[in-house]
Amino acid sequence: SRDHISITANKIKWQDKMRGGSMRHIHELNVDLRNDGRRHQLDGSALLPEFEEQRITFSVDVQGDILETDAWGGKAYLEAKDIQLSQLPQEMFFPALRTEQGAATVMVWGSWSGGRLQSVKGRAEVQNMAIIKVPDSGATQSGQATSGGTGDGISSRFEFEMAKGSFLWQRQQEGWGLAIPDFEFERGGRRWQIGRAH
């Protein structure tokens, strides 16, 4: 039998109590869910108003019994364009780093088999990135900057014009393997290219 459900929500509030209880908002959420026997498909998009009206799109295609832990497989896709990195929750990054500026476009595909994630592949591009490293709270409270610092609580700053590349993170017989078939990096007007890295 075939079932089709569409969900539309103009505004949603989401509170992440596991990460400090910060409130996030999702606008213009559109989700289409289709079930056809043992196949389940989901397509959707959403607007993130707190990140300068950034829109994400996603798609999931699963086959099998999703209620059984090892009896299903499928694929998923996520795309986010021109995400302003300085507006993302800082808990997503390393505690000692803060993103000051930068825009990223990401496309990610995931593959599952036997109820287990098998691979994640994608392509990402970052433009005009600036990252600052801050001292730990103890150093800040004592009024001291870390080694090499400027005395204002910021120890260093790293900038680059562009970084982009593809990646494949894949399950292997003994753990996981990461491959970067192409990577480009530009800083200070100089560009580097890496043909293949493992």
FILUMDREN-161774 format. One record per atom (N, C-alpha, C): x, y, z. Coordinates in steps of 0.001 Angstrom, whole numbers. Layout:
N
+---------+---------+---------+
|      xx |      yy |      zz |
+---------+---------+---------+
|       X |       Y |       Z |
...
+---------+---------+---------+
! end
This chain:
198
+---------+---------+---------+
|      xx |      yy |      zz |
+---------+---------+---------+
|     836 |   -1188 |       0 |
|       0 |       0 |       0 |
|     875 |    1244 |       0 |
|     371 |    2342 |    -553 |
|    1140 |    3585 |    -641 |
|     473 |    4641 |     232 |
|    1279 |    5276 |    1072 |
|     807 |    6351 |    1930 |
|    1642 |    7582 |    1658 |
|    1016 |    8754 |    1727 |
|    1705 |   10010 |    1466 |
|    1250 |   11031 |    2500 |
|    2221 |   11578 |    3227 |
|    1928 |   12573 |    4250 |
|    2783 |   13807 |    3983 |
|    2164 |   14984 |    4002 |
|    2884 |   16251 |    3855 |
|    2735 |   17055 |    5136 |
|    3857 |   17603 |    5595 |
|    3864 |   18407 |    6820 |
|    4447 |   19775 |    6495 |
|    3727 |   20810 |    6862 |
|    4192 |   22186 |    6672 |
|    4045 |   22941 |    7983 |
|    5114 |   23597 |    8392 |
|    5084 |   24383 |    9621 |
|    5752 |   25725 |    9352 |
|    5086 |   26797 |    9683 |
|    5626 |   28127 |    9422 |
|    6741 |   28491 |   10393 |
|    6534 |   28183 |   11680 |
|    7528 |   28529 |   12690 |
|    7605 |   27420 |   13740 |
|    8831 |   27012 |   14053 |
|    9073 |   25998 |   15082 |
|   10164 |   26505 |   16014 |
|    9954 |   26338 |   17306 |
|   10977 |   26641 |   18302 |
|   11568 |   25335 |   18812 |
|   12884 |   25296 |   18864 |
|   13577 |   24079 |   19285 |
|   14583 |   24458 |   20373 |
|   14452 |   23823 |   21534 |
|   15355 |   24092 |   22650 |
|   16226 |   22873 |   22885 |
|   17526 |   23065 |   22776 |
|   18485 |   21979 |   22957 |
|   18927 |   21955 |   24419 |
|   18229 |   21174 |   25232 |
|   18537 |   21131 |   26663 |
|   19810 |   20349 |   26962 |
|   20270 |   19557 |   26017 |
|   21506 |   18805 |   26222 |
|   22739 |   19680 |   26027 |
|   22549 |   20870 |   25387 |
|   23680 |   21762 |   25135 |
|   23380 |   23165 |   25614 |
|   23065 |   23269 |   26882 |
|   22893 |   24582 |   27482 |
|   21506 |   25163 |   27387 |
|   20582 |   24496 |   26720 |
|   19208 |   24976 |   26647 |
|   18996 |   26137 |   25713 |
|   19913 |   26363 |   24754 |
|   19744 |   27476 |   23825 |
|   18542 |   27235 |   22916 |
|   17843 |   28311 |   22573 |
|   16645 |   28238 |   21757 |
|   16989 |   28497 |   20296 |
|   16525 |   27622 |   19420 |
|   16722 |   27773 |   17987 |
|   15364 |   27846 |   17298 |
|   15356 |   28454 |   16121 |
|   14105 |   28612 |   15382 |
|   14243 |   28013 |   13984 |
|   13185 |   27381 |   13532 |
|   13105 |   26828 |   12183 |
|   11851 |   27386 |   11527 |
|   12001 |   27965 |   10358 |
|   10876 |   28535 |    9632 |
|   10675 |   27778 |    8315 |
|    9469 |   27851 |    7810 |
|    9119 |   27304 |    6500 |
|    9578 |   25854 |    6346 |
|    9253 |   25044 |    7339 |
|    9575 |   23621 |    7273 |
|    8581 |   22908 |    6372 |
|    9083 |   22210 |    5373 |
|    8245 |   21433 |    4453 |
|    8800 |   20019 |    4377 |
|    7953 |   19039 |    4687 |
|    8373 |   17642 |    4694 |
|    7336 |   16807 |    3955 |
|    7800 |   15956 |    3056 |
|    6946 |   14989 |    2349 |
|    7418 |   13590 |    2723 |
|    6510 |   12782 |    3234 |
|    6821 |   11414 |    3624 |
|    5977 |   10461 |    2787 |
|    6630 |    9517 |    2113 |
|    5943 |    8541 |    1279 |
|    6337 |    7132 |    1710 |
|    5343 |    6289 |    1925 |
|    5557 |    4892 |    2277 |
|    4950 |    4016 |    1193 |
|    5720 |    3077 |     704 |
|    5243 |    2142 |    -312 |
|    5747 |     756 |      76 |
|    4957 |      48 |     881 |
|    5391 |   -1248 |    1368 |
|    6570 |   -1113 |    2311 |
|    7698 |   -1660 |    1917 |
|    8907 |   -1621 |    2752 |
|    9841 |    -471 |    2375 |
|    9378 |     411 |    1502 |
|   10193 |    1568 |    1128 |
|    9611 |    2829 |    1738 |
|   10487 |    3635 |    2338 |
|   10068 |    4858 |    3012 |
|   10950 |    6002 |    2502 |
|   10326 |    7057 |    1977 |
|   11050 |    8194 |    1419 |
|   10618 |    9489 |    2102 |
|   11580 |   10320 |    2361 |
|   11320 |   11600 |    3014 |
|   12119 |   12680 |    2296 |
|   11460 |   13762 |    1935 |
|   12113 |   14919 |    1323 |
|   11653 |   16166 |    2054 |
|   12563 |   17114 |    2227 |
|   12152 |   18317 |    2929 |
|   13134 |   19460 |    2800 |
|   12709 |   20589 |    3310 |
|   13550 |   21778 |    3343 |
|   13120 |   22633 |    4524 |
|   14019 |   23504 |    4965 |
|   13718 |   24375 |    6092 |
|   14577 |   25623 |    6003 |
|   14074 |   26696 |    6584 |
|   14767 |   27982 |    6615 |
|   15256 |   28217 |    8041 |
|   16513 |   28651 |    8167 |
|   17108 |   28909 |    9470 |
|   17263 |   30422 |    9629 |
|   16287 |   31098 |   10228 |
|   16294 |   32566 |   10264 |
|   17440 |   33150 |   11068 |
|   17935 |   32425 |   12065 |
|   19023 |   32951 |   12894 |
|   20356 |   32938 |   12161 |
|   20417 |   32259 |   11028 |
|   21635 |   32184 |   10256 |
|   21465 |   32908 |    8926 |
|   20901 |   34126 |    8981 |
|   20713 |   34976 |    7818 |
|   19886 |   34271 |    6735 |
|   18771 |   33689 |    7174 |
|   17811 |   33088 |    6254 |
|   18429 |   31977 |    5406 |
|   19274 |   31178 |    6013 |
|   19886 |   30079 |    5281 |
|   18901 |   28920 |    5155 |
|   18886 |   28297 |    3982 |
|   17968 |   27186 |    3733 |
|   18751 |   25887 |    3593 |
|   18220 |   24835 |    4186 |
|   18784 |   23508 |    4047 |
|   17754 |   22607 |    3372 |
|   18229 |   21647 |    2597 |
|   17364 |   20654 |    1986 |
|   17890 |   19274 |    2365 |
|   16986 |   18303 |    2466 |
|   17392 |   16964 |    2877 |
|   16475 |   15941 |    2235 |
|   16995 |   14720 |    2113 |
|   16265 |   13629 |    1490 |
|   16727 |   12317 |    2103 |
|   15781 |   11412 |    2359 |
|   16076 |   10097 |    2928 |
|   15286 |    9056 |    2149 |
|   15936 |    7954 |    1803 |
|   15294 |    6855 |    1082 |
|   15714 |    5559 |    1777 |
|   14762 |    4919 |    2468 |
|   15055 |    3737 |    3283 |
|   14211 |    2571 |    2800 |
|   14820 |    1386 |    2778 |
|   14096 |     166 |    2449 |
|   14306 |    -862 |    3541 |
|   13229 |   -1557 |    3904 |
|   13314 |   -2570 |    4938 |
|   12441 |   -2216 |    6123 |
|   12606 |   -2968 |    7188 |
|   11843 |   -2777 |    8412 |
|   12636 |   -1878 |    9351 |
|   12249 |    -608 |    9426 |
|   13020 |     347 |   10229 |
|   12869 |     105 |   11723 |
|   11922 |    -752 |   12134 |
|   11766 |   -1083 |   13544 |
|   12734 |   -2178 |   13999 |
|   13357 |   -2857 |   13033 |
|   14369 |   -3856 |   13332 |
|   15749 |   -3227 |   13146 |
|   16618 |   -3402 |   14118 |
|   17893 |   -2681 |   14112 |
|   18790 |   -3028 |   12929 |
|   18693 |   -4249 |   12392 |
|   19608 |   -4646 |   11322 |
|   18878 |   -5064 |   10049 |
|   17625 |   -4664 |    9909 |
|   16829 |   -5136 |    8768 |
|   16483 |   -4022 |    7794 |
|   17309 |   -3009 |    7708 |
|   17011 |   -1917 |    6791 |
|   18310 |   -1311 |    6248 |
|   18152 |    -619 |    5145 |
|   19267 |      81 |    4532 |
|   18729 |    1266 |    3747 |
|   19618 |    2141 |    3354 |
|   19135 |    3291 |    2608 |
|   20195 |    4346 |    2415 |
|   19731 |    5493 |    1922 |
|   20621 |    6615 |    1646 |
|   19987 |    7907 |    2144 |
|   20825 |    8870 |    2452 |
|   20354 |   10184 |    2896 |
|   21228 |   11260 |    2261 |
|   20635 |   12439 |    2066 |
|   21334 |   13560 |    1444 |
|   20988 |   14841 |    2183 |
|   21990 |   15661 |    2394 |
|   21804 |   16957 |    3054 |
|   22600 |   18002 |    2300 |
|   21963 |   19147 |    2048 |
|   22640 |   20252 |    1357 |
|   22368 |   21553 |    2096 |
|   23428 |   22289 |    2350 |
|   23322 |   23595 |    3000 |
|   24235 |   24563 |    2246 |
|   23677 |   25681 |    1789 |
|   24435 |   26628 |     989 |
|   24663 |   27935 |    1745 |
|   25890 |   28436 |    1635 |
|   26253 |   29763 |    2171 |
|   25900 |   29905 |    3650 |
|   26169 |   28878 |    4427 |
|   25936 |   28952 |    5862 |
|   26979 |   29873 |    6497 |
|   26525 |   30848 |    7259 |
|   27422 |   31784 |    7938 |
|   27964 |   31114 |    9207 |
|   29225 |   30745 |    9170 |
|   29799 |   29926 |   10237 |
|   29859 |   30652 |   11570 |
|   29971 |   31968 |   11546 |
|   30052 |   32717 |   12804 |
|   28741 |   32661 |   13574 |
|   27644 |   32293 |   12909 |
|   26347 |   32249 |   13561 |
|   25969 |   30857 |   14060 |
|   26793 |   29866 |   13768 |
|   26519 |   28526 |   14265 |
|   26815 |   28452 |   15757 |
|   26148 |   27565 |   16495 |
|   26443 |   27405 |   17926 |
|   27906 |   27059 |   18137 |
|   28565 |   27790 |   19012 |
|   29991 |   27583 |   19210 |
|   30316 |   26228 |   19816 |
|   29335 |   25575 |   20453 |
|   29595 |   24257 |   21017 |
|   29819 |   23210 |   19935 |
|   29537 |   23561 |   18667 |
|   29808 |   22648 |   17568 |
|   31298 |   22571 |   17255 |
|   32083 |   23541 |   17746 |
|   33498 |   23600 |   17451 |
|   34296 |   23281 |   18710 |
|   35617 |   23301 |   18571 |
|   36472 |   23072 |   19727 |
|   36316 |   24234 |   20710 |
|   36317 |   23940 |   22019 |
|   36080 |   25001 |   23007 |
|   37056 |   26168 |   22911 |
|   38284 |   25898 |   22510 |
|   39291 |   26957 |   22481 |
|   39275 |   27760 |   21184 |
|   38380 |   27425 |   20252 |
|   38331 |   28110 |   18969 |
|   37000 |   28827 |   18795 |
|   37045 |   29974 |   18152 |
|   35832 |   30712 |   17841 |
|   35880 |   31162 |   16386 |
|   34803 |   30884 |   15654 |
|   34721 |   31274 |   14252 |
|   34236 |   32709 |   14160 |
|   35052 |   33569 |   13587 |
|   34719 |   34989 |   13504 |
|   33998 |   35341 |   12211 |
|   34335 |   34653 |   11130 |
|   33665 |   34893 |    9856 |
|   33907 |   33702 |    8948 |
|   33123 |   33655 |    7861 |
|   33271 |   32572 |    6907 |
|   31915 |   32055 |    6462 |
|   31841 |   31585 |    5226 |
|   30615 |   31014 |    4663 |
|   30951 |   29656 |    4075 |
|   30067 |   28687 |    4309 |
|   30320 |   27320 |    3868 |
|   29137 |   26782 |    3083 |
|   29448 |   25993 |    2077 |
|   28455 |   25229 |    1328 |
|   28835 |   23760 |    1439 |
|   27872 |   22937 |    1830 |
|   28154 |   21529 |    2102 |
|   27095 |   20660 |    1435 |
|   27545 |   19583 |     809 |
|   26665 |   18544 |     286 |
|   27169 |   17211 |     824 |
|   26277 |   16455 |    1470 |
|   26678 |   15220 |    2135 |
|   25709 |   14104 |    1770 |
|   26279 |   12927 |    1436 |
|   25490 |   11727 |    1179 |
|   25885 |   10662 |    2208 |
|   24907 |   10012 |    2807 |
|   25164 |    8927 |    3734 |
|   24531 |    7643 |    3229 |
|   25168 |    6500 |    3522 |
|   24663 |    5205 |    3067 |
|   24649 |    4233 |    4239 |
|   23514 |    3507 |    4397 |
|   23346 |    2525 |    5458 |
|   23054 |    1156 |    4856 |
|   23496 |     106 |    5522 |
|   23174 |   -1264 |    5127 |
|   23163 |   -2120 |    6387 |
|   22163 |   -2998 |    6484 |
|   22054 |   -3823 |    7683 |
|   21860 |   -3007 |    8936 |
|   21241 |   -1836 |    8794 |
|   21013 |    -976 |    9944 |
|   22251 |    -260 |   10446 |
|   23342 |    -300 |    9697 |
|   24601 |     327 |   10122 |
|   25068 |    1326 |    9067 |
|   25625 |    2413 |    9532 |
|   26191 |    3405 |    8623 |
|   27406 |    2808 |    7926 |
|   27422 |    2877 |    6590 |
|   28511 |    2305 |    5813 |
|   29467 |    3352 |    5264 |
|   28941 |    4501 |    4872 |
|   29815 |    5519 |    4295 |
|   29167 |    6890 |    4374 |
|   30020 |    7907 |    4401 |
|   29599 |    9299 |    4306 |
|   30528 |    9961 |    3297 |
|   29955 |   10494 |    2248 |
|   30769 |   11187 |    1262 |
|   30165 |   12559 |     997 |
|   30979 |   13456 |     535 |
|   30441 |   14781 |     297 |
|   31464 |   15731 |    -275 |
|   31034 |   16954 |    -406 |
|   31892 |   18030 |    -896 |
|   31595 |   19289 |    -100 |
|   32621 |   19982 |     277 |
|   32463 |   21182 |    1093 |
|   33369 |   22285 |     556 |
|   32897 |   23515 |     709 |
|   33679 |   24693 |     319 |
|   33475 |   25783 |    1348 |
|   34571 |   26381 |    1786 |
|   34536 |   27461 |    2773 |
|   35208 |   28678 |    2165 |
|   34578 |   29843 |    2306 |
|   35109 |   31088 |    1759 |
|   35344 |   32088 |    2889 |
|   36484 |   32809 |    2798 |
|   36794 |   33936 |    3697 |
|   36637 |   33557 |    5166 |
|   37401 |   32566 |    5585 |
|   37322 |   32028 |    6943 |
|   38288 |   32752 |    7874 |
|   37819 |   33019 |    9081 |
|   38664 |   33589 |   10125 |
|   38349 |   32888 |   11426 |
|   39376 |   32301 |   12044 |
|   39235 |   31565 |   13300 |
|   40165 |   32195 |   14321 |
|   39680 |   32390 |   15517 |
|   40526 |   32909 |   16585 |
|   40602 |   31873 |   17698 |
|   41746 |   31807 |   18311 |
|   41965 |   30912 |   19435 |
|   41957 |   31722 |   20715 |
|   41161 |   31304 |   21668 |
|   41046 |   32027 |   22922 |
|   41651 |   31187 |   24039 |
|   42164 |   31825 |   25075 |
|   42743 |   31080 |   26198 |
|   41653 |   30413 |   27020 |
|   42077 |   29508 |   27893 |
|   41097 |   28860 |   28751 |
|   40557 |   29857 |   29760 |
|   39466 |   29485 |   30418 |
|   38789 |   30411 |   31326 |
|   39673 |   30836 |   32480 |
|   40558 |   29944 |   32913 |
|   41434 |   30304 |   34022 |
|   42377 |   31424 |   33672 |
|   42927 |   31338 |   32440 |
|   43838 |   32394 |   32006 |
|   43104 |   33704 |   31810 |
|   41868 |   33618 |   31310 |
|   41096 |   34832 |   31095 |
|   40756 |   35510 |   32408 |
|   40345 |   34708 |   33404 |
|   39963 |   35277 |   34681 |
|   41138 |   35925 |   35395 |
|   42339 |   35398 |   35187 |
|   43509 |   35969 |   35860 |
|   44073 |   37153 |   35107 |
|   43474 |   37458 |   33931 |
|   43915 |   38611 |   33160 |
|   45159 |   38352 |   32363 |
|   45462 |   37067 |   32130 |
|   46656 |   36721 |   31387 |
|   46270 |   36085 |   30066 |
|   46976 |   36425 |   29031 |
|   46760 |   35787 |   27743 |
|   47664 |   34583 |   27618 |
|   47335 |   33666 |   26716 |
|   48175 |   32505 |   26517 |
|   49455 |   32894 |   25798 |
|   50347 |   31941 |   25713 |
|   51637 |   32199 |   25092 |
|   51457 |   32697 |   23671 |
|   52133 |   33757 |   23355 |
|   52016 |   34340 |   22026 |
|   50803 |   35224 |   21875 |
|   50146 |   35547 |   22969 |
|   48905 |   36301 |   22888 |
|   49131 |   37781 |   22743 |
|   48024 |   38479 |   22644 |
|   48088 |   39923 |   22450 |
|   47777 |   40679 |   23727 |
|   47403 |   39933 |   24806 |
|   47073 |   40600 |   26047 |
|   45615 |   40953 |   26168 |
|   44812 |   40737 |   25134 |
|   43395 |   41071 |   25194 |
|   42526 |   39827 |   25282 |
|   43125 |   38683 |   25644 |
|   42372 |   37453 |   25783 |
|   42337 |   36621 |   24522 |
|   42911 |   37114 |   23426 |
|   42975 |   36362 |   22178 |
|   44427 |   36024 |   21891 |
|   44709 |   34728 |   21715 |
|   46101 |   34332 |   21552 |
|   46550 |   34311 |   20096 |
|   45641 |   33990 |   19170 |
|   46059 |   33915 |   17778 |
|   44840 |   33980 |   16870 |
|   45103 |   34269 |   15608 |
|   44052 |   34388 |   14605 |
|   44549 |   33752 |   13316 |
|   43690 |   32974 |   12677 |
|   44059 |   32294 |   11445 |
|   43012 |   32614 |   10394 |
|   43456 |   33083 |    9225 |
|   42549 |   33457 |    8149 |
|   42965 |   32759 |    6858 |
|   41991 |   32484 |    6010 |
|   42284 |   32012 |    4665 |
|   41122 |   32381 |    3750 |
|   41436 |   32480 |    2448 |
|   40423 |   32909 |    1487 |
|   39488 |   31783 |    1062 |
|   40036 |   30557 |     910 |
|   39204 |   29485 |     378 |
|   39785 |   28130 |     723 |
|   38895 |   27183 |     991 |
|   39261 |   25776 |    1125 |
|   38095 |   24959 |     588 |
|   38381 |   23983 |    -252 |
|   37309 |   23155 |    -779 |
|   37856 |   21786 |   -1151 |
|   36963 |   20826 |   -1147 |
|   37384 |   19478 |   -1499 |
|   36286 |   18471 |   -1296 |
|   36566 |   17244 |   -1717 |
|   35655 |   16132 |   -1540 |
|   36221 |   15189 |    -484 |
|   35341 |   14398 |     126 |
|   35803 |   13445 |    1138 |
|   34934 |   12193 |    1085 |
|   35494 |   11084 |    1531 |
|   34785 |    9818 |    1642 |
|   35227 |    9151 |    2929 |
|   34286 |    8980 |    3842 |
|   34523 |    8305 |    5122 |
|   33780 |    6983 |    5041 |
|   34509 |    5846 |    5009 |
|   33902 |    4577 |    4658 |
|   34274 |    3486 |    5656 |
|   33270 |    2646 |    5975 |
|   33517 |    1516 |    6859 |
|   34384 |     486 |    6146 |
|   35384 |     -23 |    6848 |
|   36266 |   -1048 |    6323 |
|   36277 |   -2241 |    7269 |
|   37013 |   -3278 |    6909 |
|   37043 |   -4472 |    7751 |
|   37574 |   -4163 |    9143 |
|   38534 |   -3275 |    9220 |
|   39128 |   -2917 |   10502 |
|   38925 |   -1426 |   10758 |
|   37712 |   -1066 |   11133 |
|   37429 |     327 |   11468 |
|   36958 |    1139 |   10281 |
|   37385 |    2396 |   10246 |
|   36935 |    3345 |    9226 |
|   38136 |    3925 |    8493 |
|   37913 |    4288 |    7244 |
|   38956 |    4918 |    6458 |
|   38472 |    6226 |    5865 |
|   39347 |    7209 |    5823 |
|   39015 |    8526 |    5270 |
|   39859 |    8778 |    4043 |
|   39217 |    9158 |    2949 |
|   39912 |    9517 |    1714 |
|   39492 |   10915 |    1293 |
|   40472 |   11705 |     849 |
|   40228 |   13051 |     337 |
|   40783 |   13084 |   -1074 |
|   39952 |   12777 |   -2081 |
|   40465 |   12674 |   -3448 |
|   40953 |   13988 |   -4039 |
|   40429 |   15121 |   -3563 |
|   40917 |   16409 |   -4058 |
|   40704 |   17469 |   -2993 |
|   41668 |   18361 |   -2894 |
|   41591 |   19420 |   -1892 |
|   42337 |   20637 |   -2407 |
|   41734 |   21806 |   -2254 |
|   42359 |   23069 |   -2640 |
|   42299 |   24034 |   -1462 |
|   43363 |   24805 |   -1311 |
|   43469 |   25745 |    -198 |
|   44144 |   27011 |    -686 |
|   43567 |   28170 |    -316 |
|   44134 |   29445 |    -739 |
|   44262 |   30367 |     459 |
|   45451 |   30923 |     626 |
|   45715 |   31853 |    1731 |
|   46775 |   32855 |    1299 |
|   46477 |   34113 |    1545 |
|   47429 |   35156 |    1208 |
|   47740 |   35228 |    -278 |
|   46769 |   34880 |   -1123 |
|   46983 |   34923 |   -2556 |
|   47702 |   33722 |   -3127 |
|   48095 |   32753 |   -2290 |
|   48769 |   31544 |   -2750 |
|   47809 |   30369 |   -2656 |
|   47867 |   29481 |   -3652 |
|   46943 |   28346 |   -3699 |
|   47727 |   27040 |   -3716 |
|   47232 |   26081 |   -2919 |
|   47799 |   24740 |   -2870 |
|   46736 |   23738 |   -3301 |
|   47163 |   22695 |   -3983 |
|   46274 |   21637 |   -4407 |
|   46860 |   20287 |   -4012 |
|   45990 |   19422 |   -3483 |
|   46383 |   18069 |   -3124 |
|   45543 |   17120 |   -3955 |
|   46221 |   16273 |   -4731 |
|   45511 |   15380 |   -5634 |
|   44759 |   14284 |   -4911 |
|   45384 |   13633 |   -3905 |
|   44733 |   12530 |   -3215 |
|   45403 |   12327 |   -1866 |
|   44586 |   12210 |    -834 |
|   45114 |   12003 |     511 |
|   44285 |   10927 |    1214 |
|   44950 |   10122 |    2047 |
|   44268 |    9063 |    2803 |
|   44615 |    9212 |    4288 |
+---------+---------+---------+
! end
